[in-house]
Amino acid sequence: MVYSDKGIVRLLTREEIPITLDREIIWLLTQQLTHAIEKDGVTGAAKIIAEMFTSEPEHAKALAYRLFGIADRKGWAKEALAYNSLVIAWPEVQAKAAELQAHARSGGEQLTFEDLTNN
């Protein structure tokens, strides 16, 4: 989550965070979901939370809303838009995640990303 080299320390950007890192850290999950929305839309974020059966995704959404407010007040338009995109798409993300979970429970064949985006 942190980059450090030659006396320079900074947080990793959303794009630099590996998708496989621990998702129990709400800030990290929020960044992963926000990046997924930016890169792969609703389906990308849904694929992340479909594997989770905890309240962390809801906490991540709440944090995204809070970060949107902070970014908006500070005039960080790009950051505000990124977080707001996740918050606004949340109902669709949940619906798609539920669809993915139902498909997995039914023992259906493995869907590809293209299958999901063509529905």
C-alpha positions as CSV (number, residue, x, y, z in Angstrom):
1,M,0.0,0.0,0.0
2,V,3.1,2.2,0.4
3,Y,5.9,3.0,-2.0
4,S,9.2,3.9,-0.6
5,D,12.4,4.6,-2.5
6,K,15.4,6.9,-1.8
7,G,13.7,8.9,0.9
8,I,10.4,9.2,-1.0
9,V,7.3,7.7,0.7
10,R,3.8,7.8,-0.8
11,L,0.6,5.8,-0.9
12,L,0.2,3.6,-4.0
13,T,-2.3,4.9,-6.5
14,R,-5.4,2.8,-7.2
15,E,-3.8,1.6,-10.4
16,E,-0.7,0.4,-8.6
17,I,-2.5,-1.6,-5.9
18,P,-2.6,-5.4,-6.7
19,I,-6.1,-6.8,-6.8
20,T,-5.0,-9.7,-4.7
21,L,-4.1,-7.8,-1.5
22,D,-6.1,-8.3,1.7
23,R,-9.6,-7.1,1.3
24,E,-10.3,-6.9,5.0
25,I,-8.6,-3.5,5.0
26,I,-11.5,-1.2,4.1
27,W,-9.4,1.6,2.6
28,L,-7.7,-0.9,0.4
29,L,-11.0,-2.5,-0.7
30,T,-12.4,0.9,-1.4
31,Q,-9.5,1.7,-3.7
32,Q,-9.8,-1.7,-5.4
33,L,-13.5,-1.2,-6.0
34,T,-13.0,2.3,-7.3
35,H,-10.3,1.2,-9.7
36,A,-12.5,-1.7,-10.8
37,I,-15.4,0.7,-11.6
38,E,-13.0,2.9,-13.6
39,K,-11.5,0.0,-15.5
40,D,-14.2,-2.6,-15.9
41,G,-17.4,-0.9,-14.8
42,V,-20.1,-2.5,-12.7
43,T,-19.0,-6.1,-13.5
44,G,-15.4,-5.5,-12.4
45,A,-16.5,-4.2,-9.0
46,A,-19.2,-7.0,-8.7
47,K,-16.6,-9.7,-9.3
48,I,-14.6,-8.4,-6.3
49,I,-17.5,-8.4,-3.9
50,A,-19.2,-11.5,-5.2
51,E,-16.5,-13.5,-3.4
52,M,-17.1,-11.7,-0.1
53,F,-19.7,-12.7,2.4
54,T,-19.0,-10.0,5.0
55,S,-20.0,-6.4,5.6
56,E,-16.7,-5.1,4.2
57,P,-18.2,-4.1,0.9
58,E,-20.8,-1.9,2.6
59,H,-18.1,-0.3,4.7
60,A,-16.1,0.3,1.5
61,K,-19.1,2.0,-0.1
62,A,-19.5,4.2,3.0
63,L,-15.9,5.2,2.9
64,A,-16.1,6.0,-0.9
65,Y,-19.0,8.3,-0.1
66,R,-17.0,10.0,2.7
67,L,-13.9,10.3,0.4
68,F,-16.1,11.8,-2.3
69,G,-17.2,14.5,0.1
70,I,-13.6,15.3,1.1
71,A,-12.4,15.3,-2.5
72,D,-15.3,17.5,-3.6
73,R,-14.7,20.1,-0.8
74,K,-11.0,20.2,-1.7
75,G,-11.7,20.6,-5.4
76,W,-10.1,17.3,-6.4
77,A,-12.5,16.7,-9.3
78,K,-10.9,13.5,-10.6
79,E,-10.9,11.9,-7.2
80,A,-14.4,13.0,-6.4
81,L,-15.7,11.6,-9.7
82,A,-14.0,8.3,-9.1
83,Y,-15.5,7.8,-5.6
84,N,-18.9,9.1,-6.7
85,S,-19.0,6.7,-9.6
86,L,-18.7,3.8,-7.2
87,V,-21.4,5.2,-4.8
88,I,-23.8,5.9,-7.7
89,A,-23.3,2.5,-9.3
90,W,-23.5,0.6,-6.0
91,P,-27.1,-0.8,-6.5
92,E,-26.0,-2.2,-9.9
93,V,-22.8,-3.6,-8.4
94,Q,-24.8,-5.4,-5.7
95,A,-27.3,-6.8,-8.2
96,K,-24.5,-8.1,-10.5
97,A,-22.6,-9.6,-7.5
98,A,-25.8,-11.4,-6.4
99,E,-26.2,-12.7,-9.9
100,L,-22.6,-14.0,-9.9
101,Q,-23.1,-15.6,-6.5
102,A,-26.3,-17.3,-7.6
103,H,-24.6,-18.6,-10.7
104,A,-21.8,-20.0,-8.6
105,R,-24.2,-21.6,-6.1
106,S,-26.1,-23.2,-8.9
107,G,-23.0,-25.0,-10.1
108,G,-23.2,-23.3,-13.4
109,E,-20.2,-23.4,-15.7
110,Q,-17.6,-20.7,-15.3
111,L,-18.5,-17.5,-16.9
112,T,-16.0,-15.3,-18.7
113,F,-15.8,-11.6,-18.4
114,E,-17.2,-11.3,-21.9
115,D,-20.2,-13.4,-21.0
116,L,-21.0,-11.1,-18.1
117,T,-20.6,-7.9,-20.0
118,N,-22.8,-9.1,-22.9
119,N,-25.9,-9.6,-20.7
